[in-house]
Structure formats: structure tokens, C-alpha cells
Amino acid sequence: MSDNELGTFLRTRREAVTPAEVGLPTGPRRRTPGLRRAELATLAGISVEYLTRLEQGRDRNPSPQVLGAVADALRLAVPDRILLRRLSKESGDDAVLCSAGMAPSRTVRPTTRALLDRLEPTAAVLLNWLGDVLAYTSGYQRIVAPLGLLDGVHPSTIRYVFIDERARAAFPDWDRMADEQIAVLKHEAPSSDPYVAALADELTITAGAVFADRLAAAPVMPRRTGAERIAHPEAGPLRLAYETLALPDDGQRLVVYLPADDATASALDRLNGRQPGALRAVSG
């Protein structure tokens, strides 16, 4: 196995991308059909010298921002971005999370679980400060499972919004949803939390500029209440009002969704297999 897997990955991906694929003129007398180092460096906003060091294995600890910029420039798909992140972790120093950082809880207290049971069939979800989905009602599952939000062993709202291509179709107001995910991440997490830093590094690489630019922007307070629009593949357009209930002792929050108009109430009744009129729209 190569002792410079990160450099080999970057070089082979660079050579596999044609200038036309990234909007550059082909030009005459090209030795290979791929990008020159200078072209990739310009697209990524880094120096040719630094890109050369990365490819040759003379620098094995690039920042997540650099890797994210290179991934954007190469138009890498999500699986390749994940591989890039793994290779960068393995080729650099083993980064161990600060032992002083308290891991975000994935434990659901019995009383919280009982509260979710009482809310059925209302859509409600329990999240920790990283956006991990910890528990939910069947009403929530029926809404978001067809969107792919619950796929995987440990579903995550922020990973879904920024990495899953289905999210942009599912949320017509995707930009606002993405901004809100960043606001929650910045505000809810403990100061200098190493787990948030690790998640931010991961998404800077896998999602690229759409995440990194928002993370670098001035912080704003997250909204505790509001409305979300969902383009549901089975129920049609949904408009859901939500309320957020904080569980500060656990570092968790419970988000409850209610129909924001009569059309959504009727659609959710059908989705839940209930008689029309079981749910009523909220207003005000």
C-alpha cells in the first residue's frame, strides 16, 4: 500500500478531470487530458507550491478548509469527499478529541420517551446539539422517512441538509434551512466543543463552500419557532409550524411540528391514516 495515499488520491482525481468539466478552455499542447497543477491550485485558491507538497506527500496535514476547497474545485461527489477526509486523517497526526470535551448525549430519558409517546401521532423529534436524531414519533417518521432523512444507523439533520442531494428537493426553502442548521450548531453547543469542531471539519470537506461560508459568517440566533415547507413525495406540499422545547440538562431539544394550514392538516390525516379533521391547523 502506498505511504502517500492522500497525495495519490489528489493527483489521480486532478488528472481525471478535464478543463471543460470545470469551465476552463482546453487549449493546445496539453500533455494529459486532466487539469494542470496550476489550474487546480487557482480554482481552489491555494498556491501551486502547496498543492505540489500535498501531492508529493511533503505536507500531510492540510486544513479542512483547504481540502474542502480542493474538493469543490474537483467537483468531487460525496463518497469521494468522505474518502478524502479519511485519507487526510490517516496521513496526518492522529487527532484525538480533547478529553475535557463532554460527548453529546445519545441517551433518551424515560420521561422524554413517554412524552414522545403522548404526542403521537403528532410529528416530533428529539435532537442533541450536533443535530443527531435520537428519538421521534411515528408521525415524524411518516413525514421524513420518505425524504431519506432517517437513512443510516445514526441519522443527522445537519448532515442530511448539507450532504444529501435529496434535501434540496425536500426543502423548498433550503437556504433558510441550511442557515438555521448553522445557527443551532453555533448557539446550542458548548464553547470550544471538540465534537462540534470535528463535525465542522467533516462538513467543511464533504459539503464544501456551502457549509464553510455559512460557518464563517457572523453568528445569528436560531429560531425557536416558525414554519417549514416540505415537498413530500406522498402527501404533497406541506407547511409545518414548529415549536422547540429545550432540555438543557441533557443538551437536547424537542421539536414539535403541527400543520400550519388546512391543506397540510388534511394531508397529514391521510398520511397517518386518520379521518379528515383529526388534525387542525394552528394559526397566529
C-alpha atoms as an extended CHARMM CRD file, in Angstrom:
* protein
*
       284  EXT
         1         1  MET       CA              0.0000000000        0.0000000000        0.0000000000  PROA      1               0.0000000000
         2         2  SER       CA              1.2570000000        3.4750000000       -0.8530000000  PROA      2               0.0000000000
         3         3  ASP       CA              2.5960000000        5.5580000000        2.0360000000  PROA      3               0.0000000000
         4         4  ASN       CA              1.2060000000        8.6710000000        0.3060000000  PROA      4               0.0000000000
         5         5  GLU       CA             -2.4190000000        7.7460000000       -0.2880000000  PROA      5               0.0000000000
         6         6  LEU       CA             -3.6600000000       11.3080000000        0.1560000000  PROA      6               0.0000000000
         7         7  GLY       CA             -1.2400000000       12.6580000000       -2.4460000000  PROA      7               0.0000000000
         8         8  THR       CA             -2.0200000000        9.8310000000       -4.8470000000  PROA      8               0.0000000000
         9         9  PHE       CA             -5.7540000000       10.4420000000       -4.4570000000  PROA      9               0.0000000000
        10        10  LEU       CA             -5.4010000000       14.1680000000       -5.1920000000  PROA      10              0.0000000000
        11        11  ARG       CA             -3.1530000000       13.6010000000       -8.2020000000  PROA      11              0.0000000000
        12        12  THR       CA             -5.3290000000       10.9140000000       -9.7890000000  PROA      12              0.0000000000
        13        13  ARG       CA             -8.5070000000       12.9350000000       -9.2830000000  PROA      13              0.0000000000
        14        14  ARG       CA             -6.8260000000       16.0180000000      -10.7660000000  PROA      14              0.0000000000
        15        15  GLU       CA             -5.7140000000       14.0520000000      -13.8120000000  PROA      15              0.0000000000
        16        16  ALA       CA             -9.2220000000       12.5880000000      -14.2460000000  PROA      16              0.0000000000
        17        17  VAL       CA            -10.9640000000       15.9850000000      -14.5030000000  PROA      17              0.0000000000
        18        18  THR       CA            -10.9390000000       17.7100000000      -17.8800000000  PROA      18              0.0000000000
        19        19  PRO       CA            -10.6810000000       21.5020000000      -18.1590000000  PROA      19              0.0000000000
        20        20  ALA       CA            -14.0800000000       21.6120000000      -19.8280000000  PROA      20              0.0000000000
        21        21  GLU       CA            -15.6890000000       19.9610000000      -16.7840000000  PROA      21              0.0000000000
        22        22  VAL       CA            -14.6350000000       22.8600000000      -14.5660000000  PROA      22              0.0000000000
        23        23  GLY       CA            -15.2530000000       25.6250000000      -17.0980000000  PROA      23              0.0000000000
        24        24  LEU       CA            -11.6910000000       26.0980000000      -18.3510000000  PROA      24              0.0000000000
        25        25  PRO       CA            -10.6070000000       26.2860000000      -22.0090000000  PROA      25              0.0000000000
        26        26  THR       CA             -8.9460000000       23.1420000000      -23.2900000000  PROA      26              0.0000000000
        27        27  GLY       CA             -6.1480000000       24.8790000000      -25.1250000000  PROA      27              0.0000000000
        28        28  PRO       CA             -3.4690000000       23.2970000000      -27.3480000000  PROA      28              0.0000000000
        29        29  ARG       CA             -0.4970000000       21.1180000000      -26.4430000000  PROA      29              0.0000000000
        30        30  ARG       CA             -1.8030000000       19.5030000000      -23.2890000000  PROA      30              0.0000000000
        31        31  ARG       CA              0.2550000000       16.5050000000      -22.2080000000  PROA      31              0.0000000000
        32        32  THR       CA             -2.6760000000       14.9250000000      -20.3600000000  PROA      32              0.0000000000
        33        33  PRO       CA             -6.4440000000       15.4140000000      -20.6020000000  PROA      33              0.0000000000
        34        34  GLY       CA             -6.6400000000       16.3060000000      -16.9000000000  PROA      34              0.0000000000
        35        35  LEU       CA             -6.0310000000       19.5380000000      -15.0370000000  PROA      35              0.0000000000
        36        36  ARG       CA             -2.5970000000       21.0300000000      -14.5820000000  PROA      36              0.0000000000
        37        37  ARG       CA             -1.5000000000       21.6860000000      -11.0090000000  PROA      37              0.0000000000
        38        38  ALA       CA             -1.6080000000       25.4180000000      -11.6350000000  PROA      38              0.0000000000
        39        39  GLU       CA             -5.1920000000       25.1720000000      -12.8440000000  PROA      39              0.0000000000
        40        40  LEU       CA             -6.3860000000       23.2190000000       -9.8350000000  PROA      40              0.0000000000
        41        41  ALA       CA             -4.4780000000       25.4910000000       -7.4690000000  PROA      41              0.0000000000
        42        42  THR       CA             -6.1360000000       28.5570000000       -8.9910000000  PROA      42              0.0000000000
        43        43  LEU       CA             -9.5950000000       27.0100000000       -8.7820000000  PROA      43              0.0000000000
        44        44  ALA       CA             -9.0330000000       26.0170000000       -5.1450000000  PROA      44              0.0000000000
        45        45  GLY       CA             -7.4370000000       29.3050000000       -4.1270000000  PROA      45              0.0000000000
        46        46  ILE       CA             -4.1390000000       27.7920000000       -2.9700000000  PROA      46              0.0000000000
        47        47  SER       CA             -0.5820000000       28.0580000000       -4.2500000000  PROA      47              0.0000000000
        48        48  VAL       CA              0.8970000000       25.6600000000       -6.8010000000  PROA      48              0.0000000000
        49        49  GLU       CA              3.7580000000       25.0400000000       -4.3920000000  PROA      49              0.0000000000
        50        50  TYR       CA              1.4110000000       23.9330000000       -1.6440000000  PROA      50              0.0000000000
        51        51  LEU       CA             -0.5760000000       21.6500000000       -3.9740000000  PROA      51              0.0000000000
        52        52  THR       CA              2.7190000000       20.1140000000       -5.1070000000  PROA      52              0.0000000000
        53        53  ARG       CA              3.7000000000       19.4250000000       -1.4930000000  PROA      53              0.0000000000
        54        54  LEU       CA              0.3470000000       17.7320000000       -0.8880000000  PROA      54              0.0000000000
        55        55  GLU       CA              0.6140000000       15.5200000000       -3.9500000000  PROA      55              0.0000000000
        56        56  GLN       CA              4.2080000000       14.5820000000       -3.2120000000  PROA      56              0.0000000000
        57        57  GLY       CA              3.4430000000       13.7820000000        0.4210000000  PROA      57              0.0000000000
        58        58  ARG       CA              5.6780000000       16.5310000000        1.8030000000  PROA      58              0.0000000000
        59        59  ASP       CA              2.6970000000       18.0790000000        3.5940000000  PROA      59              0.0000000000
        60        60  ARG       CA              0.3120000000       15.5160000000        5.0650000000  PROA      60              0.0000000000
        61        61  ASN       CA             -1.8130000000       17.6420000000        7.3570000000  PROA      61              0.0000000000
        62        62  PRO       CA             -3.8800000000       20.0580000000        5.2330000000  PROA      62              0.0000000000
        63        63  SER       CA             -6.6560000000       22.0020000000        6.9270000000  PROA      63              0.0000000000
        64        64  PRO       CA            -10.3000000000       21.0530000000        6.3490000000  PROA      64              0.0000000000
        65        65  GLN       CA            -10.7460000000       24.3970000000        4.5750000000  PROA      65              0.0000000000
        66        66  VAL       CA             -8.0460000000       23.5180000000        2.0400000000  PROA      66              0.0000000000
        67        67  LEU       CA             -9.4460000000       20.0400000000        1.4590000000  PROA      67              0.0000000000
        68        68  GLY       CA            -12.9510000000       21.4380000000        1.0870000000  PROA      68              0.0000000000
        69        69  ALA       CA            -11.7560000000       23.9820000000       -1.4700000000  PROA      69              0.0000000000
        70        70  VAL       CA             -9.8900000000       21.3050000000       -3.4430000000  PROA      70              0.0000000000
        71        71  ALA       CA            -12.9440000000       19.0150000000       -3.3150000000  PROA      71              0.0000000000
        72        72  ASP       CA            -15.1250000000       21.8410000000       -4.6300000000  PROA      72              0.0000000000
        73        73  ALA       CA            -12.6470000000       22.5890000000       -7.3980000000  PROA      73              0.0000000000
        74        74  LEU       CA            -12.5400000000       18.9290000000       -8.4610000000  PROA      74              0.0000000000
        75        75  ARG       CA            -16.3470000000       18.6530000000       -8.2980000000  PROA      75              0.0000000000
        76        76  LEU       CA            -15.9780000000       15.6010000000       -6.0540000000  PROA      76              0.0000000000
        77        77  ALA       CA            -19.0860000000       13.5970000000       -5.2450000000  PROA      77              0.0000000000
        78        78  VAL       CA            -19.9450000000       12.9680000000       -1.6080000000  PROA      78              0.0000000000
        79        79  PRO       CA            -18.3770000000        9.4500000000       -1.4200000000  PROA      79              0.0000000000
        80        80  ASP       CA            -15.0860000000       10.8370000000       -2.7490000000  PROA      80              0.0000000000
        81        81  ARG       CA            -15.2340000000       13.7200000000       -0.2500000000  PROA      81              0.0000000000
        82        82  ILE       CA            -15.6950000000       11.2470000000        2.5850000000  PROA      82              0.0000000000
        83        83  LEU       CA            -12.7340000000        9.2230000000        1.3210000000  PROA      83              0.0000000000
        84        84  LEU       CA            -10.6710000000       12.4210000000        1.0610000000  PROA      84              0.0000000000
        85        85  ARG       CA            -11.4560000000       13.2330000000        4.6750000000  PROA      85              0.0000000000
        86        86  ARG       CA            -10.4910000000        9.7300000000        5.8060000000  PROA      86              0.0000000000
        87        87  LEU       CA             -7.2140000000        9.8170000000        3.8950000000  PROA      87              0.0000000000
        88        88  SER       CA             -6.3340000000       13.2090000000        5.3740000000  PROA      88              0.0000000000
        89        89  LYS       CA             -6.9610000000       11.8990000000        8.9000000000  PROA      89              0.0000000000
        90        90  GLU       CA             -4.8320000000        8.8180000000        8.3120000000  PROA      90              0.0000000000
        91        91  SER       CA             -1.9450000000       10.6610000000        6.6740000000  PROA      91              0.0000000000
        92        92  GLY       CA             -1.6390000000       13.3410000000        9.3350000000  PROA      92              0.0000000000
        93        93  ASP       CA             -1.1060000000       13.1820000000       13.0550000000  PROA      93              0.0000000000
        94        94  ASP       CA             -3.7720000000       11.1940000000       14.8700000000  PROA      94              0.0000000000
        95        95  ALA       CA             -6.0970000000       13.8720000000       16.1370000000  PROA      95              0.0000000000
        96        96  VAL       CA             -7.6810000000       12.8670000000       19.4240000000  PROA      96              0.0000000000
        97        97  LEU       CA            -10.6630000000       14.7990000000       20.7050000000  PROA      97              0.0000000000
        98        98  CYS       CA             -9.9090000000       16.8820000000       23.7370000000  PROA      98              0.0000000000
        99        99  SER       CA            -10.6090000000       14.7860000000       26.8250000000  PROA      99              0.0000000000
       100       100  ALA       CA            -12.1940000000       17.7950000000       28.5210000000  PROA      100             0.0000000000
       101       101  GLY       CA            -14.9990000000       17.8400000000       25.9670000000  PROA      101             0.0000000000
       102       102  MET       CA            -18.2440000000       16.2240000000       27.0890000000  PROA      102             0.0000000000
       103       103  ALA       CA            -19.6430000000       13.9160000000       24.4350000000  PROA      103             0.0000000000
       104       104  PRO       CA            -23.1220000000       14.8910000000       23.2090000000  PROA      104             0.0000000000
       105       105  SER       CA            -25.6980000000       12.6720000000       24.8320000000  PROA      105             0.0000000000
       106       106  ARG       CA            -27.4610000000        9.9980000000       22.8110000000  PROA      106             0.0000000000
       107       107  THR       CA            -29.4340000000        8.7720000000       25.8320000000  PROA      107             0.0000000000
       108       108  VAL       CA            -33.1680000000        9.4030000000       25.9160000000  PROA      108             0.0000000000
       109       109  ARG       CA            -34.5970000000        9.7680000000       29.4140000000  PROA      109             0.0000000000
       110       110  PRO       CA            -37.6720000000        7.6090000000       30.1430000000  PROA      110             0.0000000000
       111       111  THR       CA            -39.8020000000       10.6890000000       30.8270000000  PROA      111             0.0000000000
       112       112  THR       CA            -38.7740000000       12.1870000000       27.4780000000  PROA      112             0.0000000000
       113       113  ARG       CA            -39.6240000000        8.9300000000       25.7430000000  PROA      113             0.0000000000
       114       114  ALA       CA            -43.0010000000        8.9040000000       27.4960000000  PROA      114             0.0000000000
       115       115  LEU       CA            -43.6240000000       12.4810000000       26.3640000000  PROA      115             0.0000000000
       116       116  LEU       CA            -42.9680000000       11.4620000000       22.7560000000  PROA      116             0.0000000000
       117       117  ASP       CA            -45.4240000000        8.5970000000       23.1600000000  PROA      117             0.0000000000
       118       118  ARG       CA            -48.0730000000       11.0170000000       24.4380000000  PROA      118             0.0000000000
       119       119  LEU       CA            -47.5600000000       13.2570000000       21.4250000000  PROA      119             0.0000000000
       120       120  GLU       CA            -48.4990000000       10.5700000000       18.8890000000  PROA      120             0.0000000000
       121       121  PRO       CA            -49.3970000000       10.9250000000       16.0580000000  PROA      121             0.0000000000
       122       122  THR       CA            -48.0490000000       14.4800000000       16.1470000000  PROA      122             0.0000000000
       123       123  ALA       CA            -44.6790000000       14.8170000000       14.4160000000  PROA      123             0.0000000000
       124       124  ALA       CA            -41.9370000000       15.3550000000       16.9990000000  PROA      124             0.0000000000
       125       125  VAL       CA            -38.1980000000       14.6650000000       17.0740000000  PROA      125             0.0000000000
       126       126  LEU       CA            -35.5280000000       14.7180000000       19.7850000000  PROA      126             0.0000000000
       127       127  LEU       CA            -32.1100000000       16.0830000000       18.7440000000  PROA      127             0.0000000000
       128       128  ASN       CA            -28.8070000000       16.7030000000       20.5030000000  PROA      128             0.0000000000
       129       129  TRP       CA            -26.6090000000       19.7390000000       19.9110000000  PROA      129             0.0000000000
       130       130  LEU       CA            -24.9000000000       18.1050000000       16.9050000000  PROA      130             0.0000000000
       131       131  GLY       CA            -28.2310000000       17.5780000000       15.1710000000  PROA      131             0.0000000000
       132       132  ASP       CA            -28.2120000000       13.8070000000       15.7440000000  PROA      132             0.0000000000
       133       133  VAL       CA            -31.6960000000       12.2900000000       15.6180000000  PROA      133             0.0000000000
       134       134  LEU       CA            -32.1610000000       10.4570000000       18.9300000000  PROA      134             0.0000000000
       135       135  ALA       CA            -35.8720000000        9.6070000000       19.0030000000  PROA      135             0.0000000000
       136       136  TYR       CA            -39.0520000000       10.5190000000       17.1760000000  PROA      136             0.0000000000
       137       137  THR       CA            -42.7500000000        9.8250000000       16.9050000000  PROA      137             0.0000000000
       138       138  SER       CA            -44.2910000000        7.6800000000       14.1940000000  PROA      138             0.0000000000
       139       139  GLY       CA            -45.8960000000       10.8870000000       12.8880000000  PROA      139             0.0000000000
       140       140  TYR       CA            -42.4370000000       12.3800000000       12.3380000000  PROA      140             0.0000000000
       141       141  GLN       CA            -41.2070000000        9.1460000000       10.7550000000  PROA      141             0.0000000000
       142       142  ARG       CA            -44.0510000000        9.1300000000        8.2310000000  PROA      142             0.0000000000
       143       143  ILE       CA            -43.1440000000       12.6600000000        7.1610000000  PROA      143             0.0000000000
       144       144  VAL       CA            -39.3500000000       12.4480000000        6.9000000000  PROA      144             0.0000000000
       145       145  ALA       CA            -38.5620000000        8.7720000000        6.1970000000  PROA      145             0.0000000000
       146       146  PRO       CA            -39.6870000000        9.0620000000        2.5270000000  PROA      146             0.0000000000
       147       147  LEU       CA            -37.3200000000       12.0410000000        2.2200000000  PROA      147             0.0000000000
       148       148  GLY       CA            -34.3360000000        9.9220000000        3.2940000000  PROA      148             0.0000000000
       149       149  LEU       CA            -33.6910000000       11.9030000000        6.4710000000  PROA      149             0.0000000000
       150       150  LEU       CA            -33.7480000000        8.7900000000        8.6660000000  PROA      150             0.0000000000
       151       151  ASP       CA            -31.4260000000        6.7210000000        6.4730000000  PROA      151             0.0000000000
       152       152  GLY       CA            -28.3450000000        5.2320000000        8.0940000000  PROA      152             0.0000000000
       153       153  VAL       CA            -27.5060000000        3.9920000000       11.5640000000  PROA      153             0.0000000000
       154       154  HSD       CA            -27.2360000000        7.4490000000       13.1410000000  PROA      154             0.0000000000
       155       155  PRO       CA            -29.4100000000        9.9420000000       11.2190000000  PROA      155             0.0000000000
       156       156  SER       CA            -28.3790000000       13.5840000000       11.4340000000  PROA      156             0.0000000000
       157       157  THR       CA            -30.3580000000       16.6200000000       10.3600000000  PROA      157             0.0000000000
       158       158  ILE       CA            -27.3070000000       18.7590000000        9.6160000000  PROA      158             0.0000000000
       159       159  ARG       CA            -25.5750000000       16.0430000000        7.5860000000  PROA      159             0.0000000000
       160       160  TYR       CA            -28.7820000000       15.4270000000        5.6600000000  PROA      160             0.0000000000
       161       161  VAL       CA            -29.2740000000       19.1100000000        4.8470000000  PROA      161             0.0000000000
       162       162  PHE       CA            -25.7060000000       19.7050000000        3.6660000000  PROA      162             0.0000000000
       163       163  ILE       CA            -24.6590000000       16.3480000000        2.1780000000  PROA      163             0.0000000000
       164       164  ASP       CA            -27.7470000000       14.5070000000        0.9410000000  PROA      164             0.0000000000
       165       165  GLU       CA            -28.7370000000       15.6590000000       -2.5390000000  PROA      165             0.0000000000
       166       166  ARG       CA            -32.3840000000       14.8910000000       -1.7550000000  PROA      166             0.0000000000
       167       167  ALA       CA            -32.5050000000       17.6800000000        0.8320000000  PROA      167             0.0000000000
       168       168  ARG       CA            -32.7260000000       20.4870000000       -1.7240000000  PROA      168             0.0000000000
       169       169  ALA       CA            -35.7800000000       18.9090000000       -3.3170000000  PROA      169             0.0000000000
       170       170  ALA       CA            -37.3330000000       18.0950000000        0.0640000000  PROA      170             0.0000000000
       171       171  PHE       CA            -36.9850000000       21.6220000000        1.4470000000  PROA      171             0.0000000000
       172       172  PRO       CA            -38.0890000000       24.3620000000       -0.9890000000  PROA      172             0.0000000000
       173       173  ASP       CA            -36.5460000000       26.8930000000        1.4230000000  PROA      173             0.0000000000
       174       174  TRP       CA            -33.2530000000       25.0200000000        1.5450000000  PROA      174             0.0000000000
       175       175  ASP       CA            -31.0750000000       28.1100000000        2.0330000000  PROA      175             0.0000000000
       176       176  ARG       CA            -33.0270000000       29.1700000000        5.0900000000  PROA      176             0.0000000000
       177       177  MET       CA            -32.9310000000       25.6050000000        6.4180000000  PROA      177             0.0000000000
       178       178  ALA       CA            -29.1510000000       25.4950000000        5.9450000000  PROA      178             0.0000000000
       179       179  ASP       CA            -28.7090000000       28.8410000000        7.7180000000  PROA      179             0.0000000000
       180       180  GLU       CA            -30.8010000000       27.5710000000       10.6130000000  PROA      180             0.0000000000
       181       181  GLN       CA            -28.6870000000       24.4270000000       10.9720000000  PROA      181             0.0000000000
       182       182  ILE       CA            -25.5730000000       26.5790000000       11.3310000000  PROA      182             0.0000000000
       183       183  ALA       CA            -27.2760000000       28.8990000000       13.8220000000  PROA      183             0.0000000000
       184       184  VAL       CA            -28.2630000000       25.9720000000       16.0230000000  PROA      184             0.0000000000
       185       185  LEU       CA            -24.7890000000       24.4280000000       15.8030000000  PROA      185             0.0000000000
       186       186  LYS       CA            -23.1190000000       27.6780000000       16.8520000000  PROA      186             0.0000000000
       187       187  HSD       CA            -25.5570000000       28.5840000000       19.6060000000  PROA      187             0.0000000000
       188       188  GLU       CA            -26.5200000000       25.2730000000       21.2100000000  PROA      188             0.0000000000
       189       189  ALA       CA            -23.0700000000       23.6890000000       21.5480000000  PROA      189             0.0000000000
       190       190  PRO       CA            -20.7340000000       24.3770000000       24.4850000000  PROA      190             0.0000000000
       191       191  SER       CA            -17.9890000000       26.8980000000       23.7920000000  PROA      191             0.0000000000
       192       192  SER       CA            -14.9570000000       25.3720000000       22.0210000000  PROA      192             0.0000000000
       193       193  ASP       CA            -16.6530000000       21.9900000000       21.9080000000  PROA      193             0.0000000000
       194       194  PRO       CA            -14.2750000000       19.4650000000       20.2630000000  PROA      194             0.0000000000
       195       195  TYR       CA            -17.1440000000       17.3850000000       18.8880000000  PROA      195             0.0000000000
       196       196  VAL       CA            -18.5560000000       20.4090000000       17.0940000000  PROA      196             0.0000000000
       197       197  ALA       CA            -15.0770000000       21.1640000000       15.7590000000  PROA      197             0.0000000000
       198       198  ALA       CA            -14.7890000000       17.6040000000       14.4230000000  PROA      198             0.0000000000
       199       199  LEU       CA            -18.2250000000       17.8430000000       12.8000000000  PROA      199             0.0000000000
       200       200  ALA       CA            -17.3350000000       21.2230000000       11.2910000000  PROA      200             0.0000000000
       201       201  ASP       CA            -14.1090000000       19.7820000000        9.8590000000  PROA      201             0.0000000000
       202       202  GLU       CA            -16.0240000000       16.8540000000        8.3790000000  PROA      202             0.0000000000
       203       203  LEU       CA            -18.6920000000       19.0230000000        6.7360000000  PROA      203             0.0000000000
       204       204  THR       CA            -16.1700000000       21.5920000000        5.5150000000  PROA      204             0.0000000000
       205       205  ILE       CA            -14.6710000000       18.7920000000        3.4340000000  PROA      205             0.0000000000
       206       206  THR       CA            -17.7700000000       16.8130000000        2.4920000000  PROA      206             0.0000000000
       207       207  ALA       CA            -20.1160000000       19.7500000000        1.8210000000  PROA      207             0.0000000000
       208       208  GLY       CA            -17.5390000000       22.3550000000        0.7650000000  PROA      208             0.0000000000
       209       209  ALA       CA            -18.2200000000       26.0570000000        0.4430000000  PROA      209             0.0000000000
       210       210  VAL       CA            -21.9810000000       25.8490000000        1.0390000000  PROA      210             0.0000000000
       211       211  PHE       CA            -21.1670000000       24.8250000000        4.6120000000  PROA      211             0.0000000000
       212       212  ALA       CA            -17.8380000000       26.5850000000        5.1720000000  PROA      212             0.0000000000
       213       213  ASP       CA            -19.0970000000       30.0070000000        4.0330000000  PROA      213             0.0000000000
       214       214  ARG       CA            -22.0850000000       29.8280000000        6.3650000000  PROA      214             0.0000000000
       215       215  LEU       CA            -19.9150000000       28.6860000000        9.2530000000  PROA      215             0.0000000000
       216       216  ALA       CA            -17.5770000000       31.6510000000        8.7330000000  PROA      216             0.0000000000
       217       217  ALA       CA            -20.4120000000       34.2040000000        8.6070000000  PROA      217             0.0000000000
       218       218  ALA       CA            -21.4750000000       36.2870000000       11.5780000000  PROA      218             0.0000000000
       219       219  PRO       CA            -23.4830000000       34.1890000000       14.0470000000  PROA      219             0.0000000000
       220       220  VAL       CA            -27.2290000000       34.6470000000       14.3950000000  PROA      220             0.0000000000
       221       221  MET       CA            -29.6640000000       33.2790000000       16.9470000000  PROA      221             0.0000000000
       222       222  PRO       CA            -31.5870000000       30.1590000000       15.9190000000  PROA      222             0.0000000000
       223       223  ARG       CA            -35.3550000000       30.3870000000       15.6270000000  PROA      223             0.0000000000
       224       224  ARG       CA            -37.2490000000       28.5020000000       18.3300000000  PROA      224             0.0000000000
       225       225  THR       CA            -40.4950000000       28.6950000000       16.4260000000  PROA      225             0.0000000000
       226       226  GLY       CA            -41.5460000000       29.2530000000       12.8400000000  PROA      226             0.0000000000
       227       227  ALA       CA            -42.7240000000       27.3210000000        9.8030000000  PROA      227             0.0000000000
       228       228  GLU       CA            -41.0720000000       24.9330000000        7.3610000000  PROA      228             0.0000000000
       229       229  ARG       CA            -42.1610000000       23.9110000000        3.8790000000  PROA      229             0.0000000000
       230       230  ILE       CA            -41.6700000000       20.3240000000        2.7580000000  PROA      230             0.0000000000
       231       231  ALA       CA            -42.1970000000       18.8690000000       -0.7060000000  PROA      231             0.0000000000
       232       232  HSD       CA            -43.4150000000       15.4350000000        0.3440000000  PROA      232             0.0000000000
       233       233  PRO       CA            -43.3710000000       12.6660000000       -2.2980000000  PROA      233             0.0000000000
       234       234  GLU       CA            -46.5810000000       11.0890000000       -0.9460000000  PROA      234             0.0000000000
       235       235  ALA       CA            -48.5380000000       13.8290000000        0.8580000000  PROA      235             0.0000000000
       236       236  GLY       CA            -47.6650000000       16.7050000000       -1.4720000000  PROA      236             0.0000000000
       237       237  PRO       CA            -46.7050000000       20.2110000000       -0.3210000000  PROA      237             0.0000000000
       238       238  LEU       CA            -46.6730000000       20.5550000000        3.4720000000  PROA      238             0.0000000000
       239       239  ARG       CA            -46.3710000000       23.6560000000        5.6160000000  PROA      239             0.0000000000
       240       240  LEU       CA            -45.4890000000       22.7950000000        9.2070000000  PROA      240             0.0000000000
       241       241  ALA       CA            -45.3980000000       25.1330000000       12.1870000000  PROA      241             0.0000000000
       242       242  TYR       CA            -42.8290000000       24.1250000000       14.7870000000  PROA      242             0.0000000000
       243       243  GLU       CA            -42.0340000000       24.8030000000       18.4370000000  PROA      243             0.0000000000
       244       244  THR       CA            -38.7080000000       23.9700000000       20.0680000000  PROA      244             0.0000000000
       245       245  LEU       CA            -38.5880000000       22.8170000000       23.6720000000  PROA      245             0.0000000000
       246       246  ALA       CA            -35.1280000000       22.9410000000       25.2670000000  PROA      246             0.0000000000
       247       247  LEU       CA            -33.8620000000       20.1620000000       27.5470000000  PROA      247             0.0000000000
       248       248  PRO       CA            -30.7120000000       21.9340000000       28.7700000000  PROA      248             0.0000000000
       249       249  ASP       CA            -29.6770000000       19.3200000000       31.3590000000  PROA      249             0.0000000000
       250       250  ASP       CA            -29.3230000000       16.7810000000       28.5610000000  PROA      250             0.0000000000
       251       251  GLY       CA            -28.0350000000       19.1140000000       25.8560000000  PROA      251             0.0000000000
       252       252  GLN       CA            -31.0660000000       18.1630000000       23.7900000000  PROA      252             0.0000000000
       253       253  ARG       CA            -34.0780000000       19.8090000000       22.1900000000  PROA      253             0.0000000000
       254       254  LEU       CA            -37.5240000000       18.5260000000       21.3060000000  PROA      254             0.0000000000
       255       255  VAL       CA            -39.0280000000       19.9200000000       18.1020000000  PROA      255             0.0000000000
       256       256  VAL       CA            -42.7770000000       19.5080000000       17.6360000000  PROA      256             0.0000000000
       257       257  TYR       CA            -44.4300000000       20.0290000000       14.2480000000  PROA      257             0.0000000000
       258       258  LEU       CA            -48.0700000000       20.9610000000       13.6510000000  PROA      258             0.0000000000
       259       259  PRO       CA            -49.9660000000       21.6800000000       10.4210000000  PROA      259             0.0000000000
       260       260  ALA       CA            -49.7640000000       25.3780000000        9.5810000000  PROA      260             0.0000000000
       261       261  ASP       CA            -52.7560000000       25.3540000000        7.2020000000  PROA      261             0.0000000000
       262       262  ASP       CA            -55.8530000000       23.3100000000        6.4610000000  PROA      262             0.0000000000
       263       263  ALA       CA            -54.3540000000       21.6740000000        3.3870000000  PROA      263             0.0000000000
       264       264  THR       CA            -51.4220000000       20.3740000000        5.4390000000  PROA      264             0.0000000000
       265       265  ALA       CA            -53.7600000000       19.1600000000        8.1970000000  PROA      265             0.0000000000
       266       266  SER       CA            -55.7490000000       17.1420000000        5.6520000000  PROA      266             0.0000000000
       267       267  ALA       CA            -52.5940000000       15.7700000000        4.0510000000  PROA      267             0.0000000000
       268       268  LEU       CA            -51.2130000000       14.6410000000        7.4260000000  PROA      268             0.0000000000
       269       269  ASP       CA            -54.5220000000       12.9950000000        8.3220000000  PROA      269             0.0000000000
       270       270  ARG       CA            -54.2670000000       10.9550000000        5.1240000000  PROA      270             0.0000000000
       271       271  LEU       CA            -50.6010000000       10.1690000000        5.7720000000  PROA      271             0.0000000000
       272       272  ASN       CA            -51.3890000000        9.0000000000        9.3120000000  PROA      272             0.0000000000
       273       273  GLY       CA            -54.4340000000        7.0070000000        8.2160000000  PROA      273             0.0000000000
       274       274  ARG       CA            -56.8450000000        9.1070000000       10.2460000000  PROA      274             0.0000000000
       275       275  GLN       CA            -60.2590000000       10.5180000000        9.4730000000  PROA      275             0.0000000000
       276       276  PRO       CA            -60.2210000000       14.0070000000        7.9040000000  PROA      276             0.0000000000
       277       277  GLY       CA            -60.4520000000       16.6690000000       10.5750000000  PROA      277             0.0000000000
       278       278  ALA       CA            -58.4710000000       14.7780000000       13.2150000000  PROA      278             0.0000000000
       279       279  LEU       CA            -55.7240000000       17.3920000000       12.9900000000  PROA      279             0.0000000000
       280       280  ARG       CA            -56.4110000000       21.0960000000       12.9940000000  PROA      280             0.0000000000
       281       281  ALA       CA            -54.2100000000       23.7880000000       11.5830000000  PROA      281             0.0000000000
       282       282  VAL       CA            -52.5790000000       26.2200000000       14.0030000000  PROA      282             0.0000000000
       283       283  SER       CA            -52.5820000000       29.9420000000       13.3540000000  PROA      283             0.0000000000
       284       284  GLY       CA            -51.0170000000       33.0210000000       14.7990000000  PROA      284             0.0000000000
